[in-house]
Each structure stands twice: as structure tokens, then as C-alpha cells.
């Protein structure tokens, strides 16, 4: 039973990060207008949303298991920096959790931002997912128990993947419709 709880406590955090990494990667893919046609972008958006919801679910399980096993306090889960053992690293996890929930909410109410001129605000809010993801990556690598080498390598692969797709997304000429809107303004 002890091994099961240890797996739930740490594994749920790892699964959360994996799914949220998929969400970031598929979110970038869903916005690509050069390689994907509209139908493929819809599939990418569905994968993006599904993996984000799964990641938030595992994040909830991670937090719950930490509280149930008394590895942290309610205060530390709610207010960054209040963990007695690792205030900065646990605080990063708390901040990342808040940011991911905010990103999920803005994604769910995206239609409210559909009015003319509001899409930039939605995009700015939704892009905080990159900050949340980075904070959760640092939290996952350094806040818990010492990790095996393969976990370090896995996090490195995740970091490389997100960096590459983000650089592709931000490269000039990758989003023709955004450049068209800029020219029209």
C-alpha cells in the first residue's frame, strides 16, 4: 500500500506535467496554418484540450495526495512561499497551478473574447501557459525526491520539444493570417 501511495503522490505530478506538455505542444500545432488544414487543426485542438483537462485532473490528484499524506499544508497549496521545507520550489508549483487553471478558464470562455479587438487579450492570457509550464518543470525536477537519470532526460526532451515548437510558432512567416491582420491595421 505504501508503494501505491508513493506512486500516486509523485506519479500524479509526473503525469500532470506530461499531459500539460502534450497540451502545450498540441496547442502550438493547432495554431499552425501552414502545415495543417482546418480539419486537422480541429483534431489538434481536441487533443490539446483533452490533454489539458487530463493534466489539470492529475494536478488535482497530485495536490490531493500531497495533502492526504501530509507532505505539505493547505496553506502552502494556496499561498506560494509558505511551505516550510522548500518555499520557493513548492511555491513555483503553486503559481504554476494557478496559472494553468487561469489558462484553462480562459480557454473555456474563449468565445467571450471573440469580440473585435479582444482576441489579443485572450491570446496574452492563454500564453501564460508557457510560464506555468516552465515553473512546473522546475518544480517537478527539484521539489520532490531525487529523480532517476531517465526522468532528467525526459524533462530535457520535453523542454527541447516545447522550445522547438515555440520557436517554429514565433518564426516570421509561420502565421500568415496574423501577418495579414497586422498589415490591415
MOQUI-V572856 format. One record per residue. N is the residue number from 1. RES is the residue in one small letter. SS is DSSP state (H for helix, E for strand, - for the rest). BURIAL is b if it has 16 or more other C-alpha atoms within 10 Angstrom, else e. Layout:
N/RES/SS/BURIAL  N/RES/SS/BURIAL
This chain:
1/x/-/e  2/x/H/e  3/x/H/e  4/x/H/e  5/x/H/e  6/x/H/e  7/x/H/e  8/x/H/b  9/x/H/b  10/x/H/b  11/x/H/b  12/x/H/b  13/x/H/b  14/x/H/b  15/x/H/b  16/x/H/b  17/x/H/b  18/x/H/b  19/x/H/b  20/x/H/b  21/x/H/b  22/x/H/b  23/x/H/b  24/x/H/b  25/x/H/b  26/x/H/b  27/x/H/b  28/x/H/b  29/x/H/b  30/x/H/b  31/x/-/b  32/x/-/b  33/x/-/e  34/x/-/e  35/x/-/e  36/x/-/e  37/x/-/e  38/x/H/e  39/x/H/e  40/x/H/e  41/x/H/b  42/x/H/e  43/x/H/e  44/x/H/b  45/x/H/b  46/x/H/b  47/x/H/b  48/x/H/b  49/x/H/b  50/x/H/b  51/x/H/b  52/x/H/b  53/x/H/b  54/x/H/b  55/x/H/b  56/x/H/b  57/x/H/e  58/x/H/b  59/x/H/b  60/x/H/b  61/x/H/b  62/x/H/b  63/x/H/b  64/x/H/b  65/x/H/b  66/x/H/b  67/x/H/b  68/x/H/e  69/x/-/e  70/x/-/e  71/x/-/e  72/x/-/b  73/x/-/b  74/x/H/e  75/x/H/e  76/x/H/b  77/x/H/b  78/x/H/e  79/x/-/e  80/x/-/b  81/x/-/b  82/x/-/b  83/x/-/b  84/x/-/e  85/x/-/e  86/x/-/b  87/x/H/b  88/x/H/b  89/x/H/b  90/x/H/b  91/x/H/b  92/x/H/b  93/x/H/b  94/x/H/b  95/x/H/b  96/x/H/b  97/x/H/b  98/x/H/e  99/x/H/b  100/x/H/b  101/x/H/b  102/x/H/b  103/x/H/b  104/x/H/b  105/x/H/e  106/x/H/b  107/x/H/b  108/x/H/e  109/x/-/e  110/x/H/e  111/x/H/e  112/x/H/e  113/x/H/b  114/x/-/e  115/x/-/e  116/x/-/e  117/x/-/e  118/x/-/e  119/x/H/e  120/x/H/e  121/x/H/e  122/x/H/b  123/x/H/e  124/x/H/e  125/x/H/b  126/x/H/b  127/x/-/e  128/x/H/b  129/x/H/b  130/x/H/b  131/x/H/e  132/x/H/b  133/x/H/b  134/x/H/b  135/x/H/b  136/x/H/b  137/x/H/b  138/x/H/e  139/x/H/b  140/x/H/b  141/x/H/b  142/x/H/e  143/x/-/b  144/x/-/e  145/x/-/e  146/x/-/e  147/x/-/e  148/x/-/e  149/x/H/e  150/x/H/e  151/x/H/e  152/x/H/e  153/x/H/e  154/x/H/e  155/x/H/b  156/x/H/e  157/x/H/e  158/x/H/b  159/x/H/e  160/x/H/e  161/x/H/b  162/x/H/b  163/x/H/e  164/x/H/e  165/x/H/b  166/x/H/b  167/x/H/e  168/x/H/b  169/x/H/b  170/x/H/e  171/x/-/e  172/x/-/e  173/x/-/e  174/x/-/b  175/x/-/b  176/x/H/e  177/x/H/e  178/x/H/e  179/x/H/e  180/x/H/e  181/x/H/e  182/x/H/e  183/x/H/e  184/x/H/e  185/x/-/e
